[in-house]
Amino acid sequence: MKTPTIKDIAELAGVSKGTVDRVIHERGKVSTKALEKVNKVLKELNYKPNLLARSLKKTKDYHICVVIPDFHEDYFWFPCNEGINEAINEFTNFGVVIEPFFFNPTDTQSFIDVNNNVLDAAPDAVLLAPLFYKETVKIVRNYVSKKIIVSKFNNQLEIENTKNFVGQDLFKSGRIAASLLRMLITKPSTIAIIHIDEDYNNAIHMQEKEKGFRNYFKEFKNTDYNIETYYFKQSEIANKLETLFKESTNLVGIFVTTSKIHKVSEYIEEQKIKNIKIIGYDLLDENIYYLKKDIIQFLIHQNPRKQVYLGITYLVEYFLFEKPIPAKSLLPIDIITSENLDTYIGKQ
């Protein structure tokens, strides 16, 4: 289907070309009735008015690079790749080149090398998953020195000279996890916070989630919850958990700060451990399996696909229409149970 012209839209809506132009460019006065007619036609044509406006006066191409962890190394990032492809399909016809770059999420040098490759490509903007705090600070400075716009998603780092953050309030998500566990655990006991595979000192997302979790329980001064923090490598999980359950006889709750909650759930199922309440993150197939079996009680959905898509969209609209980029775009913190799971599957 060819791109409709202002004349086409005007004829379909039964209004003048000038009216369509004013609606598309959001300028001048338009009657309510005319506005409704034009918007109805635009909706039926499945066109966004701002994109249509841009197609009428394209002046240059823009290059946006997206730097994300390789989903072959950590499947949590697969929906991000889908979000990138969705943006490519939507914006390519408007002179926007969107190019993904993948790094190993467990390797800081890989992160540095990939960003250096992006720097050499000299794009107009970069959307970045800033997994490693110290390295990201230096990388952002390098981008800014070349006048490359930098936006972030997923990891809520306070770094100067970045345009936008899209993601969740990680501190608040930690508090929500704590409130859910407290509802499940009716008496004072031991709760384990488990971080898996990342360098905690350089992983702000883990730190913020733990801070929020502990902050929630601090508000209950007359309780005796014992909260312990553990750092596991995937290869050590079984041995570490065996030691943990031997030493913590009063352990009844576990909060896993990443999507690797299924690794803990697998051990609990194999060992037939009962009466442990577990909360973690993300709708990976393995996590869904244990949620359905009630080994995991709650999953917090971070919606990585939407994070990437929104981050790219803000940059596109900035370049094409000079639309201001919001400094922060916080997504809802969705709580998933086995009961509402079906409404989320397929919409990640």
Secondary structure, DSSP 8 states (H G I E B T S, - for coil): -----HHHHHHHHTS-HHHHHHHHHT-S---HHHHHHHHHHHHHTT--HHHHHHHTS----EEEEEEEE-TTT-GGGHHHHHHHHHHHHHHGGGTEEEEEEEE-TT-HHHHHHHHHHHHHH--SEEEE----HHHHHHHHHHHHHTT-EEEEESS----TT--EEEE--HHHHHHHHHHHHHHH--S--EEEEEEESS-GGG-HHHHHHHHHHHHHHHT-TT---EEEEEEE-GGGHHHHHHHHHHH-TTEEEEEESSTTHHHHHHHHHHTT--S-EEEEE---HHHHHHHHTTSS-EEEE--HHHHHHHHHHHHHHHHHH-----SEEE---EEE-TTTGGGTTT--
